[in-house]
Amino acid sequence: MSTPLIRPDETDNLSNAPTGRAKISAARFTSKDHMDQEWEKIWPKTWLVAGVASDVAEPGDYFVFNIGLESILVSRTDEGELAAMYNVCQHRGARVLVNDIGTLDAFVCPYHGWTYDNGGKLIHAPETNRFSQGVPCEELSLKRVRVESLGAVIWVCMDDDVPPLSEFLGDIPEMIAPYRLDDMVLAVDQTVELDANWKAVIDNFGELYHVEHIHPQHAMIFDCPGSTVELMQGGHNRVLIEGFTVNSQLPIPDGPPEIQHLQMQSVGLNPEDYKGRTLDVRLDMQKAKREMGPKLGYNYDLLSDEQLSDIVQYNVFPNTIWAIQPEELWVMRSRPHESDPNKCYWDKFTFRMAPEDTAKELANVSFSATDREVKPDNDDRIEHEHFTQDEVISGKYSMTITVDQDVHLIRDIQAGMHSRGFDACWLNDDEGRVQHFHDWIDYYIAQ
């Protein structure tokens, strides 16, 4: 079954869409030259998810975002403003901060003690009498980077000429607004080191053709073959997938799969009542969640009935994926390695909607695959877990069963790109999001 593609209107004021179809050759995954072109033409020219908004909620809070060879420091100033700057001392080029996250009144370079306030202004250089040319503080402050907050995360852009974030994202901010992502709480923070090019990861999350082969559990939760895809200007796309149903290409089971039972019972539905009525579960879950929402502490007022049961995934060019359900958000980010096109870093931030205070006694209800509770009253920041691909394969760490299955396979895809027996990808019609992504890569590199 072909996945419907809703293509952007040619009259869209965000035009400049690519006119050609990129050849998705093996070289673009393995070539250092292609990696260098991306570093010059893509990463500085796009808005990138830098980190979690709650990590810079109070004056003095900061985190460091590393991507490729670059390091960017994001902070909350004493005046309460959001700031971002290159994490490099203007004296001799040392990294100012080497810790990933924290709270400081000022940023002190560990090499010679040059000190910057939490907005990046140089406020102290030891023994200024040694500088016959003087130490002009304004001129030698940390160089600023553009920064905005949206959807529970912080975004940065290294180019002053790129349109603002709202324009870069097009209609996406309006589309995601009903989910109230800014109100969600960080529940899990993970990074895995992968033996794969960063684009191989994005491609994996750019099609559902592989789902039946490596994610068999999805056949009991979602109808991936019946999904709807929208290709957007700027290289973005989204896919809408019906939830609380089963794969429409497989025989319909006599009753709801066991994996759905707990969620049904959470809102007062008895799975035994649905024998011979498996396809009724989706609509009844929508009604039950609408009715039970206030009792569970969830505010569903802005969400449509479909949004209560289904999942939507946004691929935001170049390297970010949002997988959204009413109670949970995955923000996944693929970052290139510093020097090796055959490696990357895969980050997964899991956010959960914290139930309102009046319903905390019922807050153990979960509609997601995440097995960790949100603890909004705990001031301790969720620990950042950093591990290798082998540690996922061995079972020491898990990013949920679905992502683990992808992690198991991804290095084999990268290895195949080096074979003399492989030249370029041969896509089917349902892999239009993959083609769209690579078309926009070529568009940026050609500028």
C-alpha positions as CSV (number, residue, x, y, z in Angstrom):
1,M,0.0,0.0,0.0
2,S,1.4,3.4,-1.0
3,T,1.7,6.0,1.7
4,P,-0.2,9.2,0.6
5,L,2.0,12.1,0.0
6,I,0.7,15.7,0.5
7,R,3.1,17.9,-1.4
8,P,3.6,21.6,-0.7
9,D,1.8,24.1,-2.9
10,E,4.1,25.5,-5.5
11,T,2.9,29.0,-4.6
12,D,4.0,28.6,-1.0
13,N,5.8,31.8,0.1
14,L,8.5,29.6,1.5
15,S,9.4,28.3,-1.9
16,N,13.0,27.8,-3.3
17,A,12.3,24.0,-3.1
18,P,14.8,21.8,-4.9
19,T,13.9,21.0,-8.5
20,G,16.0,17.8,-8.9
21,R,16.1,14.4,-7.3
22,A,19.3,13.8,-5.5
23,K,21.2,10.6,-6.2
24,I,21.6,9.1,-2.8
25,S,25.0,7.6,-3.4
26,A,27.1,5.6,-0.9
27,A,29.7,8.4,-1.0
28,R,27.5,10.9,0.7
29,F,27.5,8.6,3.8
30,T,31.2,7.8,3.7
31,S,33.1,10.7,2.1
32,K,35.0,13.1,4.2
33,D,34.7,15.7,1.4
34,H,30.9,15.5,1.6
35,M,31.1,15.8,5.4
36,D,33.2,19.0,4.9
37,Q,30.6,20.4,2.5
38,E,27.9,19.8,5.0
39,W,29.9,21.5,7.7
40,E,30.2,24.6,5.6
41,K,26.8,24.7,3.9
42,I,24.3,23.0,6.2
43,W,25.2,23.2,9.9
44,P,25.8,27.0,10.1
45,K,22.8,27.8,7.8
46,T,20.0,26.1,9.7
47,W,18.3,26.2,13.1
48,L,19.5,23.4,15.4
49,V,18.1,21.9,18.6
50,A,20.8,22.8,21.2
51,G,19.3,21.4,24.4
52,V,16.5,21.4,27.0
53,A,14.8,24.7,27.9
54,S,14.4,23.7,31.5
55,D,18.2,23.6,31.8
56,V,18.4,27.3,31.4
57,A,15.3,28.3,33.4
58,E,17.0,30.5,36.0
59,P,19.7,33.2,35.9
60,G,23.2,31.6,35.8
61,D,22.0,28.3,34.3
62,Y,23.9,27.1,31.3
63,F,24.5,24.1,29.1
64,V,27.0,23.4,26.3
65,F,26.0,22.2,22.9
66,N,28.7,20.4,20.9
67,I,28.2,19.7,17.2
68,G,31.0,18.6,14.9
69,L,34.0,20.8,15.6
70,E,31.9,23.6,17.2
71,S,30.9,24.2,20.8
72,I,28.1,26.6,21.8
73,L,27.4,27.9,25.3
74,V,23.7,28.6,26.1
75,S,22.9,30.5,29.3
76,R,20.3,32.5,31.2
77,T,21.7,35.9,32.1
78,D,21.3,37.8,35.4
79,E,18.6,39.8,33.6
80,G,16.7,36.7,32.8
81,E,17.5,36.8,29.0
82,L,18.3,33.8,27.0
83,A,21.8,34.0,25.5
84,A,24.0,31.8,23.3
85,M,27.7,32.3,22.4
86,Y,30.6,30.4,21.0
87,N,32.3,28.5,23.8
88,V,35.8,29.8,23.0
89,C,37.9,32.3,25.0
90,Q,38.9,35.4,23.0
91,H,42.4,35.4,24.5
92,R,43.9,32.2,23.1
93,G,41.0,30.1,21.8
94,A,40.6,27.7,24.8
95,R,37.2,26.3,25.6
96,V,35.7,28.4,28.4
97,L,33.5,25.7,29.8
98,V,34.2,22.0,29.7
99,N,31.3,20.8,31.8
100,D,28.1,20.1,29.9
101,I,25.6,21.7,32.3
102,G,25.5,23.7,35.5
103,T,24.9,27.1,37.2
104,L,27.5,29.8,37.5
105,D,27.7,33.5,38.3
106,A,30.4,33.9,35.7
107,F,32.3,31.9,33.2
108,V,36.1,31.6,33.8
109,C,38.4,30.3,31.2
110,P,40.5,27.6,32.9
111,Y,43.7,28.5,30.9
112,H,44.4,32.1,32.0
113,G,41.4,33.1,34.0
114,W,39.7,35.5,31.6
115,T,36.2,35.9,33.1
116,Y,32.9,36.5,31.3
117,D,29.5,37.3,32.8
118,N,26.7,34.8,32.0
119,G,25.8,36.9,29.0
120,G,29.3,36.5,27.5
121,K,30.6,40.0,28.3
122,L,34.3,40.0,29.3
123,I,34.4,41.4,32.8
124,H,38.0,40.5,33.9
125,A,41.4,39.7,32.5
126,P,44.2,39.1,34.9
127,E,47.1,41.6,34.9
128,T,45.8,43.9,32.1
129,N,49.0,46.0,32.5
130,R,50.8,43.3,30.5
131,F,48.7,44.2,27.4
132,S,50.3,47.2,25.9
133,Q,47.4,47.3,23.3
134,G,44.8,47.2,26.1
135,V,42.0,44.8,26.7
136,P,38.8,46.3,25.2
137,C,36.1,44.3,27.0
138,E,33.3,44.9,24.5
139,E,35.4,43.9,21.6
140,L,36.7,40.8,23.3
141,S,33.4,39.5,24.7
142,L,32.3,36.0,23.6
143,K,30.8,36.0,20.1
144,R,27.1,35.7,20.1
145,V,24.9,33.0,18.4
146,R,21.2,33.4,17.7
147,V,19.0,31.6,20.1
148,E,15.3,30.9,20.6
149,S,13.1,28.6,22.7
150,L,10.3,26.5,21.3
151,G,8.7,23.1,22.1
152,A,10.5,22.4,25.4
153,V,13.9,22.8,23.7
154,I,16.4,25.6,22.9
155,W,17.4,26.3,19.2
156,V,20.5,28.0,17.9
157,C,21.6,29.3,14.6
158,M,25.1,30.4,13.6
159,D,24.2,32.5,10.6
160,D,22.7,36.0,11.0
161,D,21.1,35.9,7.6
162,V,19.0,32.8,8.1
163,P,15.3,33.6,8.7
164,P,14.0,33.6,12.3
165,L,13.0,30.2,13.7
166,S,9.3,30.7,13.2
167,E,9.8,31.3,9.5
168,F,12.4,28.5,9.2
169,L,9.9,26.0,10.7
170,G,6.9,27.2,8.6
171,D,3.6,25.9,9.8
172,I,5.1,23.5,12.3
173,P,4.8,25.7,15.5
174,E,1.1,26.1,14.8
175,M,0.7,22.4,14.2
176,I,2.3,21.4,17.4
177,A,0.8,24.1,19.6
178,P,-2.2,22.0,20.8
179,Y,0.2,19.5,22.5
180,R,1.6,22.2,24.9
181,L,5.1,20.8,24.6
182,D,6.6,23.6,26.6
183,D,4.7,22.2,29.6
184,M,6.3,18.8,29.4
185,V,9.0,17.7,31.8
186,L,12.3,16.0,30.9
187,A,12.1,12.3,32.0
188,V,15.0,10.7,30.1
189,D,18.2,12.1,28.6
190,Q,20.4,9.8,26.5
191,T,23.2,9.8,24.0
192,V,24.5,6.8,22.1
193,E,27.6,6.7,20.0
194,L,26.9,5.1,16.6
195,D,29.1,3.6,14.0
196,A,27.0,5.3,11.3
197,N,26.8,8.6,9.4
198,W,24.3,11.1,10.9
199,K,22.2,10.9,7.7
200,A,21.7,7.2,7.9
201,V,20.0,7.7,11.3
202,I,17.7,10.4,9.8
203,D,16.9,8.2,6.8
204,N,15.9,5.4,9.2
205,F,13.3,7.7,10.8
206,G,12.3,8.9,7.3
207,E,10.3,5.9,6.2
208,L,8.0,3.2,7.6
209,Y,9.0,0.6,5.0
210,H,11.3,-1.1,7.5
211,V,8.8,-1.2,10.4
212,E,7.2,-4.6,9.7
213,H,10.7,-6.2,9.4
214,I,12.4,-5.0,12.5
215,H,9.6,-3.5,14.7
216,P,7.0,-6.3,14.8
217,Q,5.5,-4.9,18.0
218,H,4.2,-1.9,16.1
219,A,1.7,-4.1,14.2
220,M,-0.1,-4.4,17.5
221,I,-0.1,-0.7,18.3
222,F,-0.1,1.4,15.1
223,D,-1.3,1.2,11.5
224,C,1.9,2.2,9.8
225,P,0.8,1.1,6.3
226,G,-2.1,3.5,6.5
227,S,-0.1,6.5,7.6
228,T,-0.2,9.9,5.9
229,V,2.9,11.8,4.9
230,E,3.3,15.6,4.3
231,L,6.4,17.0,2.6
232,M,7.1,20.5,3.7
233,Q,9.2,23.4,2.4
234,G,12.7,23.7,3.9
235,G,13.3,20.0,4.0
236,H,10.9,19.3,6.9
237,N,8.2,16.5,6.8
238,R,5.7,14.9,9.0
239,V,3.9,11.5,9.2
240,L,0.6,10.8,11.0
241,I,0.0,7.3,12.2
242,E,-3.2,6.0,13.7
243,G,-2.7,4.5,17.2
244,F,-4.7,2.1,19.4
245,T,-5.3,0.0,16.3
246,V,-3.5,-2.7,14.3
247,N,-1.7,-3.1,11.0
248,S,-4.3,-2.8,8.3
249,Q,-2.3,-5.2,6.0
250,L,-2.4,-8.0,8.5
251,P,-5.4,-10.2,9.7
252,I,-7.4,-8.4,12.3
253,P,-7.1,-10.2,15.7
254,D,-10.2,-11.3,17.5
255,G,-9.6,-8.9,20.3
256,P,-7.2,-6.1,21.3
257,P,-3.6,-7.2,21.5
258,E,-2.3,-7.6,25.1
259,I,0.0,-4.7,24.7
260,Q,-3.0,-2.4,24.6
261,H,-4.8,-3.8,27.6
262,L,-3.2,-1.7,30.4
263,Q,-3.8,1.5,28.6
264,M,-7.4,0.6,27.9
265,Q,-7.9,-0.3,31.6
266,S,-6.4,3.0,32.6
267,V,-9.3,4.8,31.2
268,G,-12.0,2.4,32.2
269,L,-12.2,0.2,29.1
270,N,-12.4,-3.6,29.5
271,P,-10.5,-5.4,26.8
272,E,-12.8,-8.4,27.2
273,D,-15.7,-6.2,25.8
274,Y,-13.9,-5.9,22.5
275,K,-13.7,-9.4,21.3
276,G,-14.6,-9.3,17.6
277,R,-14.4,-5.4,17.9
278,T,-10.7,-4.7,17.8
279,L,-11.1,-1.8,15.4
280,D,-13.5,-0.1,17.7
281,V,-10.8,0.5,20.3
282,R,-9.3,3.6,18.7
283,L,-12.5,5.7,18.7
284,D,-13.5,4.5,22.2
285,M,-10.0,5.3,23.5
286,Q,-10.5,8.9,22.2
287,K,-13.8,9.2,23.9
288,A,-12.6,7.7,27.2
289,K,-9.4,9.8,27.3
290,R,-11.5,12.9,26.6
291,E,-13.8,12.0,29.5
292,M,-11.1,10.9,31.9
293,G,-8.5,13.6,31.1
294,P,-9.4,15.9,34.0
295,K,-9.5,13.1,36.5
296,L,-6.0,11.9,35.3
297,G,-4.6,15.5,35.5
298,Y,-4.3,15.9,31.7
299,N,-5.6,18.9,29.8
300,Y,-6.7,17.7,26.4
301,D,-8.8,20.8,25.6
302,L,-6.7,21.9,22.6
303,L,-6.3,18.5,21.1
304,S,-8.6,16.9,18.4
305,D,-10.0,13.4,18.9
306,E,-7.5,12.0,16.5
307,Q,-4.6,13.6,18.4
308,L,-5.7,11.8,21.5
309,S,-5.1,8.4,20.0
310,D,-2.6,8.8,17.2
311,I,1.1,9.7,17.0
312,V,2.7,12.3,14.8
313,Q,6.4,12.6,13.9
314,Y,8.0,15.7,12.5
315,N,11.4,15.5,10.9
316,V,12.9,19.0,11.1
317,F,15.7,19.6,8.7
318,P,18.5,18.9,9.0
319,N,18.8,16.6,12.1
320,T,15.9,16.7,14.5
321,I,12.9,14.4,15.0
322,W,9.9,15.1,17.2
323,A,7.7,12.1,17.9
324,I,4.6,13.4,19.7
325,Q,1.7,11.9,21.7
326,P,-0.5,13.9,24.1
327,E,1.4,12.7,27.1
328,E,4.9,12.2,25.7
329,L,7.4,13.8,23.4
330,W,10.6,12.3,22.0
331,V,13.1,14.8,20.7
332,M,15.8,12.9,18.8
333,R,18.8,14.5,17.3
334,S,21.6,13.2,15.1
335,R,24.9,15.0,15.4
336,P,27.9,14.5,13.1
337,H,31.2,13.2,14.5
338,E,34.0,15.7,14.7
339,S,36.0,14.2,11.9
340,D,34.8,10.7,10.9
341,P,31.8,10.5,8.5
342,N,31.3,6.9,9.6
343,K,30.3,7.9,13.2
344,C,27.7,10.1,14.8
345,Y,26.0,10.9,18.1
346,W,22.3,10.1,18.6
347,D,20.6,12.0,21.3
348,K,17.1,11.2,22.7
349,F,15.3,13.5,25.1
350,T,12.1,12.1,26.4
351,F,9.6,14.5,27.9
352,R,6.4,13.6,29.7
353,M,3.4,15.8,30.5
354,A,3.3,16.1,34.3
355,P,-0.2,15.6,35.6
356,E,-1.7,18.6,37.4
357,D,-1.4,18.8,41.2
358,T,-5.1,17.9,41.7
359,A,-4.6,14.5,40.1
360,K,-1.2,13.3,41.3
361,E,-2.7,10.3,43.1
362,L,-3.6,9.0,39.6
363,A,-0.4,10.0,38.0
364,N,0.8,6.4,37.6
365,V,-1.3,6.1,34.4
366,S,0.9,5.9,31.4
367,F,0.0,6.0,27.7
368,S,3.5,5.6,26.4
369,A,6.4,3.1,26.1
370,T,8.6,5.0,28.6
371,D,9.0,3.1,31.8
372,R,10.3,6.0,33.9
373,E,8.1,8.2,35.9
374,V,8.1,12.0,35.8
375,K,9.0,13.5,39.2
376,P,8.1,17.2,38.8
377,D,8.7,17.9,42.5
378,N,12.3,16.6,42.4
379,D,14.8,19.5,41.9
380,D,17.5,17.1,40.7
381,R,18.1,17.2,37.0
382,I,17.6,13.9,35.2
383,E,21.0,12.2,34.7
384,H,22.4,12.3,31.2
385,E,23.2,8.7,30.1
386,H,26.0,8.5,27.5
387,F,26.8,5.0,26.1
388,T,28.0,3.1,23.1
389,Q,26.1,1.1,20.5
390,D,27.6,-2.1,21.9
391,E,26.2,-1.3,25.3
392,V,22.7,-1.1,23.8
393,I,23.2,-4.3,21.9
394,S,24.4,-6.1,25.1
395,G,21.3,-4.8,27.0
396,K,23.2,-2.7,29.5
397,Y,21.3,0.4,28.3
398,S,17.9,0.8,26.5
399,M,16.4,3.7,24.6
400,T,13.0,1.8,24.4
401,I,12.6,-1.4,22.4
402,T,11.9,0.4,19.1
403,V,15.0,2.6,19.1
404,D,17.1,-0.3,20.4
405,Q,16.1,-2.3,17.3
406,D,17.2,0.5,15.1
407,V,20.5,0.8,17.0
408,H,21.2,-2.9,16.5
409,L,20.9,-2.5,12.7
410,I,22.4,0.9,11.9
411,R,26.1,0.0,11.8
412,D,25.4,-2.7,9.2
413,I,23.8,-0.1,7.0
414,Q,26.9,2.1,7.3
415,A,29.2,-0.9,6.6
416,G,27.2,-1.8,3.5
417,M,27.9,1.7,2.1
418,H,31.6,0.9,1.8
419,S,30.9,-2.2,-0.4
420,R,32.1,-2.3,-4.0
421,G,28.7,-4.0,-4.6
422,F,26.7,-0.9,-3.7
423,D,26.4,2.3,-5.6
424,A,23.3,4.2,-4.6
425,C,19.9,3.8,-2.9
426,W,16.9,2.6,-4.9
427,L,13.8,4.0,-3.2
428,N,10.2,3.0,-3.4
429,D,7.3,5.4,-3.5
430,D,6.8,5.1,0.3
431,E,10.3,6.4,0.9
432,G,9.5,9.9,-0.4
433,R,10.5,11.5,2.9
434,V,14.0,10.1,2.5
435,Q,14.2,11.5,-1.1
436,H,12.9,14.8,0.1
437,F,15.5,15.0,2.9
438,H,18.4,14.4,0.5
439,D,17.0,16.8,-2.1
440,W,17.3,19.5,0.4
441,I,20.8,18.5,1.4
442,D,21.8,18.9,-2.2
443,Y,20.0,22.2,-2.3
444,Y,21.9,23.6,0.7
445,I,25.3,22.4,-0.6
446,A,24.7,24.0,-4.0
447,Q,24.2,27.4,-2.5
